[in-house]
Structures are given as C-alpha cells and as structure tokens.
C-alpha cells in the first residue's frame, strides 16, 4: 500500500494484470489530488524558456540572445504557490523523501536526451553541509538517471529575495571540477528556472570546456 509523500493519503491506482505478471513496481509517489495541484507548463509560453503568458520570445530570452547565450529550455511545471510550498518542504525543511515526487516525469522526459551527458547544477559546499544533500542530484537519483557532477559552485549570497536585474547581472559562480569527453552533448539540470542566469553561467563553462551542444531542463519554470 503506497501513501502520498506529500499528504500521506492512500494512493489508489488501477492494478493491471501485466503489472502482476511482470512484477512491475508501482512508482506512484503522489496521490491524484496532490499531483493535479501542480500546474503543468502552459501551451501559451515562450518558445525558448517556456515562461507562461505569451507565445512570443520573452524579454529575458531576448536579453540572453543579445549576450550570445540563446536559451533552449524544458520544464515540467509552472512555479506557483503549490510548487513553492513543495520546495520549502524539500529544500528548506530537508524532507529528502520528496525527491521522489516527480521521478516518473523526470525519467520519461529525459528519454528524449538519451546519449547526452546529464550534469546537475551544484550547490555550494556551505549549502550542502547545511541541507545535507543536493536537491537536483536527489531528483536524478530518484528517477534512476546517471549523472556527472562536473561543476563546482562558489559561496554566494542566496538568490531568494533578489530582483530580476540582480539575478541577470550575477557574476560567474561555477568552475569545472574535471574534464570529460561527451558523445552527443550535455543536458544541464536545475530545480527551478527563474531568469536563466544560473543556467546561462553553467552553460558558458560547459561551452568553453566540454561541449557546445547544450540543453537545459528544470522541474519548475
């Protein structure tokens, strides 16, 4: 019997004969109510970063293009109140079990990048010691995705509370930990995409040292 890792209610899912025959494990971690509380990316969104509200290129993506950093991003859900509450529990309260919440969607969506080298956005050493885990690596491990922690992040001021301009003007905070040869390209994975500054910085390092074929992915946008 599975219980929802968010609300602890019993998860009711149809039991198929094929599941019994092949001994397939039920990978549902959220009940239907909790799952539907998260808003998927709207079809009416920026074609580069999936920002909701308009099908035109958003101002942030225009700025990144002007700076020579074109965006090609994919996200699963919109960042709204329910998603913000989820990240408070997962990242700030340290409820590590919540890494499984979107494991099924992460596994399904990352199939399109089969053959790419998956690189998680790191947290600083201080943040890791404080939290006890890297939330992005947690998502990937829960989904059974092989990844390579190529990047190291410097100690910087927390981004919560910073405005759009401050985020866009953020100085480089990443460095490469090791060299690696990749075959097809690199998929950078983060938890939340806000202005694109964090991923743009990580992409710059990857472009210069590893590969120029880089895509980005996040749970929320």
C-alpha positions as CSV (number, residue, x, y, z in Angstrom):
1,X,0.0,0.0,0.0
2,X,1.5,3.3,-1.1
3,X,0.9,6.6,0.6
4,X,1.3,10.0,-0.9
5,X,4.6,11.5,0.2
6,X,3.0,15.0,0.4
7,X,-0.3,14.4,2.2
8,X,0.1,10.8,3.4
9,X,-3.3,9.7,1.9
10,X,-3.5,6.2,0.4
11,X,-2.7,6.2,-3.4
12,X,-5.4,4.4,-5.3
13,X,-4.2,3.2,-8.7
14,X,-5.6,0.6,-11.1
15,X,-3.9,-2.8,-10.7
16,X,-3.2,-4.3,-14.2
17,X,-2.6,-7.9,-14.9
18,X,0.6,-7.1,-16.7
19,X,1.9,-5.4,-13.6
20,X,1.4,-8.6,-11.6
21,X,2.7,-10.9,-14.3
22,X,5.9,-8.9,-14.9
23,X,6.2,-7.9,-11.2
24,X,6.3,-4.2,-12.1
25,X,6.7,-1.9,-9.1
26,X,4.2,0.9,-8.6
27,X,6.2,4.1,-9.0
28,X,3.4,6.5,-7.9
29,X,4.5,8.7,-5.1
30,X,1.8,11.4,-5.3
31,X,-2.0,11.0,-4.9
32,X,-4.1,12.3,-7.8
33,X,-5.2,15.4,-5.8
34,X,-1.6,16.4,-5.0
35,X,-0.4,15.7,-8.5
36,X,-3.1,17.8,-10.0
37,X,-2.3,20.7,-7.6
38,X,0.8,21.4,-9.7
39,X,0.3,23.3,-12.9
40,X,1.9,22.0,-16.0
41,X,3.6,24.3,-18.4
42,X,1.0,26.2,-20.5
43,X,1.0,25.8,-24.2
44,X,0.9,29.6,-24.5
45,X,4.5,30.1,-23.4
46,X,7.9,31.5,-24.5
47,X,9.3,29.1,-27.2
48,X,12.8,29.3,-25.7
49,X,12.3,29.1,-21.9
50,X,8.7,28.1,-21.5
51,X,7.7,31.2,-19.5
52,X,3.9,31.2,-19.4
53,X,1.7,34.1,-20.7
54,X,2.8,34.6,-24.2
55,X,3.9,32.5,-27.2
56,X,6.4,35.3,-28.2
57,X,10.0,35.3,-27.1
58,X,10.2,36.7,-23.6
59,X,12.3,39.7,-22.6
60,X,14.8,37.6,-20.7
61,X,15.4,35.3,-23.7
62,X,15.9,38.3,-25.9
63,X,18.5,39.6,-23.5
64,X,20.3,36.3,-23.4
65,X,20.3,36.2,-27.2
66,X,21.8,39.7,-27.3
67,X,24.6,38.5,-24.9
68,X,25.3,35.4,-27.1
69,X,23.6,32.9,-24.9
70,X,20.5,31.5,-26.8
71,X,18.1,29.6,-24.5
72,X,16.7,26.1,-25.2
73,X,15.0,25.1,-22.0
74,X,12.4,22.5,-21.0
75,X,10.5,22.4,-17.7
76,X,7.8,20.2,-16.3
77,X,5.7,22.6,-14.2
78,X,5.0,26.3,-13.5
79,X,6.5,27.8,-10.4
80,X,3.4,28.9,-8.4
81,X,2.3,28.7,-4.8
82,X,1.9,24.9,-4.5
83,X,5.3,24.4,-6.2
84,X,6.9,27.0,-3.9
85,X,5.4,25.2,-0.9
86,X,6.8,21.9,-2.2
87,X,10.3,23.4,-2.5
88,X,10.1,24.8,1.0
89,X,9.5,21.3,2.4
90,X,12.1,19.7,0.2
91,X,14.9,22.2,0.3
92,X,14.5,24.3,3.4
93,X,13.0,21.7,5.7
94,X,15.1,19.0,4.2
95,X,12.4,16.4,3.6
96,X,14.5,14.2,1.4
97,X,11.7,11.7,0.7
98,X,10.2,14.4,-1.5
99,X,12.9,13.8,-4.2
100,X,10.6,11.1,-5.5
101,X,7.7,13.4,-6.2
102,X,8.4,13.9,-9.9
103,X,10.6,10.9,-10.5
104,X,8.3,9.3,-13.1
105,X,8.0,12.6,-15.1
106,X,11.8,13.2,-14.9
107,X,12.5,9.7,-16.2
108,X,10.0,10.0,-19.0
109,X,11.1,13.4,-20.2
110,X,14.8,12.8,-20.1
111,X,14.4,9.9,-22.6
112,X,14.5,12.4,-25.4
113,X,18.1,13.3,-24.4
114,X,19.3,9.6,-24.4
115,X,23.0,9.6,-25.1
116,X,23.5,13.1,-23.6
117,X,25.7,13.7,-20.6
118,X,23.5,14.8,-17.7
119,X,25.1,17.4,-15.5
120,X,23.3,18.7,-12.3
121,X,23.6,22.3,-11.2
122,X,25.6,22.0,-7.9
123,X,25.1,23.7,-4.6
124,X,27.9,25.4,-2.7
125,X,29.8,23.4,0.0
126,X,28.2,25.5,2.7
127,X,24.7,24.9,1.4
128,X,25.4,21.2,1.0
129,X,26.6,20.9,4.6
130,X,23.6,23.0,5.8
131,X,21.0,20.9,3.8
132,X,22.7,17.6,3.7
133,X,22.0,17.0,0.0
134,X,21.9,18.5,-3.5
135,X,18.2,18.7,-4.4
136,X,18.9,18.3,-8.1
137,X,21.0,15.2,-7.7
138,X,18.2,13.9,-5.5
139,X,15.7,14.3,-8.4
140,X,18.0,12.5,-10.7
141,X,18.8,9.6,-8.3
142,X,15.1,9.1,-7.6
143,X,14.5,8.8,-11.3
144,X,17.4,6.4,-11.8
145,X,19.2,8.8,-14.1
146,X,23.0,8.6,-14.4
147,X,24.7,12.0,-14.0
148,X,28.1,13.5,-13.8
149,X,28.8,16.2,-11.2
150,X,31.2,18.2,-13.3
151,X,30.6,21.7,-11.8
152,X,31.6,23.3,-8.5
153,X,29.8,26.3,-7.2
154,X,31.4,29.1,-5.2
155,X,29.9,30.5,-2.0
156,X,27.4,33.2,-3.0
157,X,24.6,35.1,-1.4
158,X,21.3,33.2,-1.6
159,X,19.1,34.2,-4.6
160,X,15.8,34.2,-2.7
161,X,14.6,37.8,-2.5
162,X,16.8,39.1,-5.3
163,X,15.2,41.1,-8.1
164,X,15.3,40.3,-11.8
165,X,18.1,42.7,-12.6
166,X,20.3,41.4,-9.7
167,X,19.9,37.9,-10.9
168,X,20.6,38.7,-14.5
169,X,23.8,40.6,-13.5
170,X,25.1,37.8,-11.3
171,X,28.8,37.1,-11.6
172,X,30.2,33.7,-12.7
173,X,30.0,31.3,-9.8
174,X,30.8,28.0,-11.4
175,X,34.0,26.2,-12.3
176,X,34.8,22.8,-13.9
177,X,35.9,20.1,-11.4
178,X,37.2,17.7,-14.1
179,X,37.5,17.3,-17.8
180,X,35.1,14.9,-19.7
181,X,34.6,13.8,-23.3
182,X,31.0,13.6,-24.3
183,X,29.5,12.0,-27.4
184,X,26.2,13.8,-28.2
185,X,26.1,16.8,-25.9
186,X,25.2,18.0,-22.4
187,X,21.9,18.4,-20.6
188,X,22.2,20.7,-17.6
189,X,19.5,20.1,-14.9
190,X,18.3,22.5,-12.3
191,X,15.4,22.6,-9.9
192,X,13.8,26.0,-10.8
193,X,14.4,28.3,-13.8
194,X,13.8,31.9,-12.9
195,X,15.6,34.4,-15.2
196,X,18.0,31.8,-16.7
197,X,21.1,33.4,-15.1
198,X,22.2,30.3,-13.2
199,X,21.9,28.0,-16.2
200,X,23.5,30.6,-18.5
201,X,26.6,30.7,-16.3
202,X,26.8,26.9,-16.2
203,X,26.3,26.7,-20.0
204,X,29.2,29.2,-20.5
205,X,31.6,26.9,-18.6
206,X,30.3,23.8,-20.5
207,X,30.6,25.6,-23.9
208,X,34.2,26.6,-23.2
209,X,35.4,23.3,-21.8
210,X,33.2,20.3,-22.6
211,X,30.7,20.7,-25.5
212,X,28.9,23.4,-27.5
213,X,25.7,21.3,-27.8
214,X,24.0,22.1,-24.5
215,X,20.3,21.9,-23.5
216,X,18.8,22.8,-20.1
217,X,16.0,21.2,-18.0
218,X,14.3,22.0,-14.7
219,X,11.4,20.8,-12.6
220,X,9.7,24.2,-12.5
221,X,9.7,27.4,-14.5
